[in-house]
Amino acid sequence: MAGFQVTTEVAVKADTGGKLRLVRSGSKLTGLFHNGSMFVPLGNTTVLTNAARFVLVVGSNYAGGGAVHVAFDNFKVNATTTCPPQLRH
């Protein structure tokens, strides 16, 4: 499966809140972020159409920046069938 790489938009957030949306329609997966008034596309890729698995990885390539700390909360899945996540540390 192709990897999802964001190359067309940068979402800069100085606060601790934000909204990320991942939408799969058929074989197209689109990532969007909320800019305060609407969802703005980050990028898209082609994916397999069988059961979806999302792995959320966050980082920074800014050489002068500090460590990146992220928490995903209020996570919601709109689907007909879901499996609970397995936490790993």
C-alpha positions as CSV (number, residue, x, y, z in Angstrom):
1,M,0.0,0.0,0.0
2,A,1.2,3.5,-0.8
3,G,2.3,5.7,2.1
4,F,0.5,8.9,2.9
5,Q,2.8,11.8,2.5
6,V,1.9,15.4,2.9
7,T,3.8,17.6,0.5
8,T,1.4,20.3,-0.6
9,E,0.4,22.1,2.6
10,V,1.9,22.8,6.0
11,A,-0.4,23.0,9.1
12,V,1.4,25.3,11.6
13,K,-0.2,25.3,15.0
14,A,1.2,27.2,18.0
15,D,-1.7,26.3,20.4
16,T,-2.6,22.9,21.8
17,G,-5.8,22.3,19.9
18,G,-6.6,21.4,16.3
19,K,-8.7,19.2,14.1
20,L,-7.5,16.5,11.7
21,R,-9.8,14.7,9.3
22,L,-9.0,11.6,7.3
23,V,-11.6,10.7,4.6
24,R,-11.6,7.5,2.5
25,S,-13.8,7.4,-0.5
26,G,-13.3,4.2,-2.5
27,S,-9.5,4.0,-3.1
28,K,-8.8,7.7,-2.4
29,L,-7.6,8.8,1.1
30,T,-7.6,12.5,1.8
31,G,-6.1,14.3,4.8
32,L,-7.5,17.6,5.9
33,F,-6.9,20.0,8.8
34,H,-9.3,22.7,10.2
35,N,-7.9,26.2,9.9
36,G,-10.4,27.8,12.2
37,S,-13.2,28.2,9.7
38,M,-13.1,25.2,7.4
39,F,-11.3,22.0,6.6
40,V,-8.4,22.5,4.2
41,P,-6.9,19.6,2.2
42,L,-3.4,18.5,3.1
43,G,-2.9,15.9,0.5
44,N,-4.3,12.6,-0.8
45,T,-3.2,9.2,-2.0
46,T,-4.5,6.0,-3.4
47,V,-5.1,3.1,-1.0
48,L,-6.4,-0.4,-1.0
49,T,-10.2,-0.8,-0.7
50,N,-10.1,-3.6,1.9
51,A,-10.4,-3.0,5.6
52,A,-8.7,0.3,6.6
53,R,-6.0,0.6,9.3
54,F,-4.8,4.0,10.4
55,V,-1.5,4.6,12.1
56,L,-1.0,8.2,13.3
57,V,2.6,9.3,13.3
58,V,3.6,12.9,14.0
59,G,7.0,14.5,13.8
60,S,8.9,17.6,12.8
61,N,11.7,18.2,10.4
62,Y,12.4,21.7,11.6
63,A,16.1,21.6,12.6
64,G,15.8,24.4,15.2
65,G,12.7,23.1,16.9
66,G,12.3,21.1,20.0
67,A,10.6,17.8,20.6
68,V,7.1,17.3,19.2
69,H,4.4,16.2,21.7
70,V,1.0,15.2,20.4
71,A,-2.1,13.7,21.9
72,F,-5.0,12.4,19.9
73,D,-8.3,12.7,21.8
74,N,-12.0,12.8,20.9
75,F,-11.1,10.3,18.2
76,K,-14.2,9.3,16.2
77,V,-14.6,6.7,13.4
78,N,-17.6,6.8,11.1
79,A,-17.9,3.3,9.8
80,T,-20.2,0.3,9.7
81,T,-17.7,-2.0,11.5
82,T,-14.8,-1.1,13.8
83,C,-12.3,-3.0,15.9
84,P,-11.0,-1.4,19.1
85,P,-7.4,-0.2,19.0
86,Q,-4.5,-2.0,20.8
87,L,-2.4,0.4,22.8
88,R,1.4,0.1,22.5
89,H,4.0,2.0,24.5
